Amino acid sequence: MKISVNVKSLGARRASVNENEFELPCTPQDISTVKDFLDAVTEVCVAQYKKRQSESEILKVLSADQIDEKSLSGKISFGVNYGTKSPVLSNAQENTRQCYLDGIFALFIDGKEISGQDNSLPLETPLEIREGSKVSFIRLTMLAGRMW
């Protein structure tokens, strides 16, 4: 099943949100709850990360546009992760579920927020997703301040 995921470019100061196509290894009938969906998306992301980890970075060259864009964030790099640890899928899925429960990110599918506020088990919230759905993960920032 293919879905479109809205992703903000890391480090970009411009408001640039790009649509990335994800190929989930299941059918819409296999995804009936938020937990099922988060697990499927995490599985794809872990597989992509492992693939990037195994690719050779020797021949990678930055274009002038990429250098200009990266300079806006204050760091020009190849985006290489030099860590050698490979992620464990079950740990990554548990972390994703916990982040959802803790309100670290909000989930929107086809413009509607998916929240389990009316459900005592938010991960078991029923979900209707179809081929070509547009999904947005919005990272929420905790605000801290001081009262004078």
C-alpha positions, 0 to 999 in steps of 0.5 A: 500500500502506498501513502504520502507522508509530509516531511519537513526538511531537516535543518531547513529554515524555509517552510518547505514541506515535501511529500514522500511516498511510502510503500507500506508492507501491508494492505489497508485491511491489515491496518485497523488501529493506530498501533498497527499503522505506527508499527508499519511506518516504523518498519519502513523507516528502520529498513530505509535507515539500515539501507542508508547505513550500508550504502557507500558514501565515498562517491557522494557529492553535494550540488551547489543548491544543496550547499546553499540550502545546508548553509542556511542551517549553519552546517554543511555536511553529507548527512552521514551517520557514522554510528555502527549500531543497527536499530532493533525494529521492536525497540523502534516500534515501542519508542514510536508508540511511547512518543505517540502516547506522550504527545511528542507528535500528532498524527493527521491522516487525510487532514483529520487529527487522529487522537485517542482522547475519547478512548482509554487505549489510544493505540487501539483507536480505530483507523481507516486508511486507504491507498494514497492517503496523505499522512502528516506527523507533526512534532510538538514542541514543549514550551517552557518559560518563566513567570516574572 
